[in-house]
Amino acid sequence: MDLGAPQHVRVNAQFTLTGSPTTVSASIEGSLDGVNWEAFADYSNAPGKSYMGNEAETLICTKLRMNLKTLTGGTSPTVSALMATVDPRTFT
């Protein structure tokens, strides 16, 4: 996700799992230059879960991405991901 200019964002992520994977791990990563990426939120599932999600810390970046690190087990497992950002300065 290209944010254009550096922005102060808070990220929420939701992962939907199908096929009963035994292990899923993913991260949300941010970058200022699109080359060097830093993971700032890590997610992992418990076996049998069909959903995982959480709110990530606030950071300043120009680009965001989700990185699927591990997907094992189950029957034809899949992961779908949604990511939403908000400027935390708009909340009081």
C-alpha positions as CSV (number, residue, x, y, z in Angstrom):
1,M,0.0,0.0,0.0
2,D,1.6,3.2,-1.1
3,L,0.7,6.1,1.2
4,G,2.5,8.7,-1.0
5,A,4.2,11.0,1.5
6,P,5.4,9.9,5.0
7,Q,2.4,9.4,7.2
8,H,1.7,8.8,10.9
9,V,-0.6,5.7,10.8
10,R,-2.1,3.1,13.0
11,V,-2.8,-0.2,11.3
12,N,-5.4,-2.9,11.9
13,A,-5.2,-6.3,10.1
14,Q,-7.6,-9.2,9.8
15,F,-6.6,-12.6,8.4
16,T,-9.2,-15.2,7.4
17,L,-8.0,-18.8,7.2
18,T,-9.5,-21.7,5.3
19,G,-8.5,-25.3,5.0
20,S,-7.6,-25.7,8.7
21,P,-3.9,-24.8,8.5
22,T,-1.8,-25.9,11.5
23,T,0.6,-23.0,11.3
24,V,0.2,-19.5,10.0
25,S,2.4,-16.5,10.7
26,A,2.4,-13.1,9.0
27,S,3.6,-9.6,9.7
28,I,2.7,-6.1,8.8
29,E,5.8,-4.2,7.5
30,G,6.4,-0.6,6.9
31,S,9.0,1.2,4.8
32,L,10.1,4.7,4.0
33,D,11.8,3.8,0.7
34,G,10.0,0.7,-0.5
35,V,13.3,-1.3,-0.3
36,N,14.1,-1.6,3.4
37,W,11.2,-3.1,5.3
38,E,10.7,-3.3,9.1
39,A,8.2,-5.7,10.7
40,F,6.2,-3.8,13.3
41,A,3.4,-6.3,14.0
42,D,3.5,-10.1,14.0
43,Y,0.6,-12.4,13.9
44,S,0.3,-16.2,14.4
45,N,-2.7,-18.5,14.7
46,A,-3.6,-21.3,17.1
47,P,-4.4,-24.6,15.3
48,G,-8.1,-24.7,14.3
49,K,-8.6,-21.0,14.3
50,S,-10.3,-19.4,11.2
51,Y,-9.4,-15.8,12.0
52,M,-6.5,-13.8,13.5
53,G,-6.2,-10.1,13.8
54,N,-5.0,-7.3,16.0
55,E,-4.1,-3.6,16.0
56,A,-0.5,-2.7,15.3
57,E,1.6,0.0,16.8
58,T,1.7,3.5,15.4
59,L,4.5,4.4,13.0
60,I,5.6,6.8,10.3
61,C,6.1,5.3,6.8
62,T,5.4,5.8,3.1
63,K,4.5,2.2,2.3
64,L,2.8,-0.8,4.1
65,R,2.6,-4.4,3.2
66,M,1.5,-7.7,4.7
67,N,4.0,-10.5,4.6
68,L,2.9,-14.1,4.8
69,K,5.8,-16.0,6.4
70,T,4.5,-19.5,7.1
71,L,1.5,-21.5,5.9
72,T,1.6,-25.2,6.7
73,G,-0.7,-28.1,7.2
74,G,-4.4,-28.5,6.6
75,T,-6.1,-29.3,3.4
76,S,-5.4,-26.7,0.6
77,P,-5.0,-23.9,3.2
78,T,-5.5,-20.3,2.2
79,V,-5.1,-16.9,3.9
80,S,-7.0,-13.8,3.0
81,A,-5.9,-10.5,4.4
82,L,-7.4,-7.1,5.0
83,M,-5.5,-4.1,6.2
84,A,-6.9,-0.7,7.3
85,T,-5.0,2.4,8.3
86,V,-6.0,5.5,10.3
87,D,-4.3,8.6,11.3
88,P,-4.2,8.3,15.2
89,R,-4.0,12.0,15.6
90,T,-7.7,12.3,14.5
91,F,-8.8,10.6,17.7
92,T,-9.0,12.3,21.1
